[in-house]
Amino acid sequence: MKSPTPRTEPRRLAGAWAAAPVLFMSLLGCGADTPASYRDYARQSAQLSCERSFRCCGRRCSTSADATFNNSIKNTEFALTQGLVTYNPDQGRACLDASAALYVNCTQYVATIDPTPAARACVGILQGALPLGVACSQTTDYCAPNTYCALDSSLKPPQSRCRRTLNVGDACDGTVRCMPGSSCDIGGTGVCKSNLLAGALNDACSATAPCGTALVCLSSGICGLPQAGGQPCTSDPQCLSGRCAVDTCTVPMTRPTTVSDFICGTIPVP
C-alpha cells in the first residue's frame, strides 16, 4: 500500500475572482501551468466555474466553496493515494484549456456552441490501475485500461474481478464487454466492431453518418451548428428556431437560451 501523499492547502476559491477578467484570460491563454496533481486540476476546474459565475452572473463563489471543493474530491484523492487510479497531467491541462474556451461569450446562444472538443479533451484524466484478475468493485471499477470489473461465477462464492475486454474482431455474444469504442454485433457478424464515430464540426454527414452532440447535419452535407434565420435548410433541426419553412430557417420567435441563462440558471424571456 502506498503512503498517502502530503496534503497541500488549496488556493482559496471564494473571492479568488476579484480580478476575474484578467485571471480568466491567463487561464485561457496558451502556456498555462500543467496541473501536476489531481488536486491542482480540480482546483483550476472549480476556479473556472467561479469565474464563469462572476463574469456572466455577477456573483462570487460562496464562503463555503472551499469545504464543498474538498468534499467533492476526497474519494478520488483517496483512490489516488492507494494506487487504485492514476492521473494524467497532460490530459488535465488539455481538458482545462478546452473547458475554458467553451463558454467565453456570456451572450452567445448555447445552441451555437459545439461542446464536442471539450468532451473529447476531458477523457482519460483518470484511469484505473488494478491489474487483470484482481478483486474489484463494480461500483467504482478501478480496473486498468482494456479491462473491466465483472462478476466471476466460477469462484465460490462468486467474486468481482478485473476481466480483459475483447478486441475488435473477437467473437462475442454480449456476455463479455468489447474494448472501448467498439460493441458486439450480436445480430450480425457476432464479433466486436468499431463504433461509428459521430461527426465533428465540418465533417461530412448523412443519414447513416450522424453528427456529434449539439451538431446537426446541414443541407450542405456537413456537420454544423443550428443555423440563424434566413439560412438554407431542409429540416427543422438544422435551424436555431427549430423551424424550416420553404427551405429557409425562420427567425426564432423567442430568445434562445444564452450562456448566461445556462450558467446563472435564469429563464430566457421573449
C-alpha positions as CSV (number, residue, x, y, z in Angstrom):
1,M,0.0,0.0,0.0
2,K,1.4,3.4,-1.0
3,S,1.9,6.0,1.7
4,P,-0.6,9.0,1.4
5,T,0.9,12.0,-0.3
6,P,1.4,15.1,1.8
7,R,-1.7,17.3,1.7
8,T,-1.2,20.6,0.1
9,E,-3.5,23.5,1.0
10,P,-5.7,24.6,-1.9
11,R,-5.8,28.1,-3.1
12,R,-9.0,29.8,-1.8
13,L,-11.8,29.7,-4.3
14,A,-14.2,32.2,-2.7
15,G,-13.1,35.7,-3.6
16,A,-10.4,34.4,-5.9
17,W,-12.1,36.2,-8.9
18,A,-11.9,39.8,-7.8
19,A,-9.9,40.4,-11.0
20,A,-11.8,37.8,-12.9
21,P,-11.3,39.0,-16.5
22,V,-7.5,39.2,-16.1
23,L,-7.2,35.9,-14.3
24,F,-9.6,34.2,-16.8
25,M,-7.5,35.4,-19.8
26,S,-4.4,34.0,-18.2
27,L,-6.1,30.6,-17.7
28,L,-7.4,30.6,-21.2
29,G,-4.1,31.5,-22.8
30,C,-1.6,29.0,-24.0
31,G,1.3,28.1,-21.8
32,A,-0.6,27.9,-18.6
33,D,1.0,25.6,-16.0
34,T,0.2,21.9,-16.3
35,P,-1.7,20.8,-13.1
36,A,0.9,18.4,-11.5
37,S,-1.7,16.8,-9.2
38,Y,-5.3,15.9,-9.4
39,R,-6.0,18.4,-6.7
40,D,-4.3,21.1,-8.8
41,Y,-6.5,20.1,-11.8
42,A,-9.7,20.0,-9.7
43,R,-8.9,23.4,-8.2
44,Q,-8.4,25.0,-11.6
45,S,-11.6,23.5,-12.8
46,A,-13.5,24.8,-9.9
47,Q,-12.0,28.2,-10.4
48,L,-13.2,28.2,-14.0
49,S,-16.7,27.6,-12.7
50,C,-16.3,30.5,-10.2
51,E,-15.0,32.7,-13.0
52,R,-18.0,32.0,-15.2
53,S,-20.4,32.8,-12.4
54,F,-18.6,36.1,-11.7
55,R,-18.4,37.1,-15.3
56,C,-21.8,36.1,-16.5
57,C,-23.9,36.4,-13.4
58,G,-22.1,39.0,-11.3
59,R,-21.8,36.7,-8.3
60,R,-18.8,35.3,-6.5
61,C,-18.4,31.8,-5.1
62,S,-19.8,31.5,-1.6
63,T,-17.6,31.2,1.5
64,S,-18.4,27.5,1.7
65,A,-16.8,26.9,-1.7
66,D,-13.6,25.5,-0.1
67,A,-15.4,23.0,2.0
68,T,-17.5,21.9,-0.9
69,F,-14.4,21.5,-3.1
70,N,-12.5,19.4,-0.5
71,N,-15.5,17.2,0.0
72,S,-16.0,16.7,-3.8
73,I,-12.6,15.3,-4.4
74,K,-11.9,13.3,-1.2
75,N,-12.8,9.9,-2.6
76,T,-10.8,10.4,-5.8
77,E,-7.8,11.6,-3.8
78,F,-8.1,8.5,-1.6
79,A,-8.1,6.3,-4.6
80,L,-5.0,8.0,-6.0
81,T,-3.1,7.6,-2.7
82,Q,-4.0,3.9,-2.6
83,G,-2.8,3.4,-6.2
84,L,-6.3,2.4,-7.4
85,V,-6.2,5.1,-10.2
86,T,-3.6,7.2,-11.9
87,Y,-3.8,10.9,-13.0
88,N,-2.7,12.2,-16.4
89,P,-1.4,15.8,-16.0
90,D,-1.2,16.5,-19.8
91,Q,-4.8,15.3,-20.2
92,G,-5.8,17.5,-17.3
93,R,-4.2,20.5,-19.0
94,A,-5.9,19.7,-22.3
95,C,-9.3,19.4,-20.5
96,L,-8.9,22.8,-18.7
97,D,-7.9,24.6,-21.9
98,A,-10.9,23.2,-23.8
99,S,-13.3,23.9,-21.0
100,A,-12.0,27.5,-20.6
101,A,-12.7,28.1,-24.3
102,L,-16.2,26.7,-24.1
103,Y,-18.3,29.5,-22.7
104,V,-16.4,32.7,-23.3
105,N,-19.2,34.9,-24.5
106,C,-22.0,35.2,-21.9
107,T,-24.5,36.4,-24.6
108,Q,-23.8,33.7,-27.1
109,Y,-26.7,31.2,-27.7
110,V,-25.9,27.8,-26.1
111,A,-27.2,26.0,-29.2
112,T,-24.5,27.7,-31.3
113,I,-21.7,26.2,-29.2
114,D,-20.1,22.9,-30.0
115,P,-19.1,21.0,-26.8
116,T,-17.5,18.1,-28.6
117,P,-13.8,19.3,-28.4
118,A,-14.1,19.8,-24.6
119,A,-15.9,16.4,-24.2
120,R,-13.1,14.6,-26.1
121,A,-10.3,16.5,-24.3
122,C,-11.6,15.5,-20.9
123,V,-11.5,11.8,-21.5
124,G,-8.7,9.8,-19.8
125,I,-7.8,12.3,-17.0
126,L,-8.1,9.4,-14.5
127,Q,-7.5,5.8,-15.3
128,G,-8.0,2.7,-13.3
129,A,-4.8,0.9,-12.1
130,L,-6.0,-2.5,-10.9
131,P,-4.3,-5.4,-12.9
132,L,-6.1,-8.3,-14.6
133,G,-7.6,-10.8,-12.2
134,V,-7.5,-8.7,-9.1
135,A,-10.6,-8.3,-6.9
136,C,-12.6,-5.1,-7.7
137,S,-15.8,-3.3,-7.1
138,Q,-18.3,-2.9,-9.9
139,T,-19.5,0.4,-8.3
140,T,-16.1,2.1,-8.8
141,D,-14.5,-0.1,-11.4
142,Y,-10.8,0.8,-10.9
143,C,-9.6,-1.8,-13.3
144,A,-6.8,-0.8,-15.7
145,P,-7.5,0.2,-19.4
146,N,-8.9,-2.6,-21.6
147,T,-10.1,-4.4,-18.5
148,Y,-13.3,-4.0,-16.5
149,C,-14.9,-5.2,-13.3
150,A,-17.2,-8.2,-13.7
151,L,-18.6,-11.0,-11.5
152,D,-16.7,-14.3,-11.8
153,S,-19.3,-17.0,-11.1
154,S,-16.6,-19.7,-11.3
155,L,-15.3,-18.7,-7.9
156,K,-17.0,-20.0,-4.8
157,P,-18.5,-17.7,-3.6
158,P,-18.7,-15.6,-6.8
159,Q,-16.5,-12.5,-6.7
160,S,-15.9,-9.5,-8.9
161,R,-12.6,-9.5,-10.7
162,C,-10.9,-7.4,-13.3
163,R,-11.5,-9.1,-16.6
164,R,-10.0,-8.4,-20.0
165,T,-12.2,-6.7,-22.7
166,L,-12.5,-8.3,-26.1
167,N,-10.6,-6.8,-29.0
168,V,-12.1,-5.6,-32.3
169,G,-12.7,-8.7,-34.4
170,D,-13.0,-11.1,-31.5
171,A,-16.1,-13.3,-31.3
172,C,-18.7,-12.1,-28.8
173,D,-22.2,-12.9,-27.6
174,G,-22.8,-9.9,-25.3
175,T,-21.7,-11.5,-22.1
176,V,-18.2,-10.0,-22.2
177,R,-17.5,-6.4,-23.0
178,C,-15.8,-5.3,-26.2
179,M,-13.0,-2.8,-25.8
180,P,-13.9,0.9,-25.5
181,G,-15.0,2.4,-28.8
182,S,-16.5,-0.9,-30.0
183,S,-19.5,-3.0,-29.5
184,C,-20.7,-6.6,-30.1
185,D,-22.6,-7.1,-33.4
186,I,-24.9,-9.7,-31.8
187,G,-27.5,-9.8,-34.6
188,G,-24.9,-9.7,-37.4
189,T,-21.3,-10.9,-37.6
190,G,-21.1,-12.0,-33.9
191,V,-17.8,-10.1,-33.5
192,C,-16.7,-6.9,-31.8
193,K,-16.9,-4.0,-34.3
194,S,-15.6,-0.4,-34.0
195,N,-18.4,2.1,-33.3
196,L,-19.1,4.7,-35.8
197,L,-17.5,7.9,-34.5
198,A,-20.0,10.8,-34.5
199,G,-19.0,13.6,-36.9
200,A,-17.2,16.7,-35.6
201,L,-17.7,20.2,-36.9
202,N,-17.2,20.4,-40.7
203,D,-17.1,16.6,-41.0
204,A,-19.2,15.0,-43.8
205,C,-22.5,13.6,-42.6
206,S,-25.6,11.7,-43.9
207,A,-28.5,9.7,-42.6
208,T,-26.0,6.8,-41.8
209,A,-23.2,9.0,-40.7
210,P,-24.6,11.3,-37.9
211,C,-23.1,14.3,-36.3
212,G,-22.0,14.6,-32.6
213,T,-23.9,16.2,-29.8
214,A,-25.2,19.7,-30.4
215,L,-24.3,19.5,-34.1
216,V,-26.7,18.9,-37.0
217,C,-26.3,17.6,-40.5
218,L,-26.8,20.7,-42.6
219,S,-28.3,20.7,-46.1
220,S,-24.7,21.0,-47.4
221,G,-23.9,17.5,-46.1
222,I,-21.5,18.7,-43.4
223,C,-21.8,18.8,-39.6
224,G,-22.5,22.2,-38.3
225,L,-24.3,24.2,-35.6
226,P,-28.0,25.1,-35.9
227,Q,-28.4,28.0,-38.4
228,A,-29.8,31.5,-37.8
229,G,-32.9,32.8,-39.5
230,G,-32.6,33.2,-43.3
231,Q,-30.1,30.4,-43.8
232,P,-30.9,27.5,-46.1
233,C,-32.3,24.3,-44.6
234,T,-34.1,21.0,-45.4
235,S,-35.3,20.1,-41.9
236,D,-36.3,21.8,-38.7
237,P,-33.3,20.6,-36.5
238,Q,-31.0,22.5,-38.8
239,C,-32.4,25.8,-37.6
240,L,-31.8,27.7,-34.4
241,S,-35.5,28.5,-34.3
242,G,-36.4,24.8,-34.7
243,R,-38.4,25.6,-37.8
244,C,-37.5,25.3,-41.5
245,A,-40.1,26.8,-43.9
246,V,-39.7,26.9,-47.7
247,D,-36.1,25.7,-47.4
248,T,-35.2,28.6,-45.2
249,C,-34.7,28.8,-41.4
250,T,-37.2,31.1,-39.7
251,V,-36.3,33.7,-37.2
252,P,-36.7,32.5,-33.6
253,M,-40.0,33.7,-32.0
254,T,-38.5,33.7,-28.5
255,R,-34.9,34.4,-27.4
256,P,-32.8,31.2,-27.4
257,T,-31.0,30.2,-24.2
258,T,-27.8,32.1,-23.8
259,V,-24.6,31.2,-21.9
260,S,-25.7,33.5,-19.1
261,D,-29.1,31.7,-18.9
262,F,-27.3,28.4,-18.7
263,I,-24.6,29.5,-16.1
264,C,-26.9,31.6,-13.9
265,G,-30.0,29.4,-14.1
266,T,-32.2,32.1,-15.5
267,I,-35.1,31.6,-17.9
268,P,-34.9,33.2,-21.3
269,V,-37.7,35.8,-22.0
270,P,-39.2,36.7,-25.4
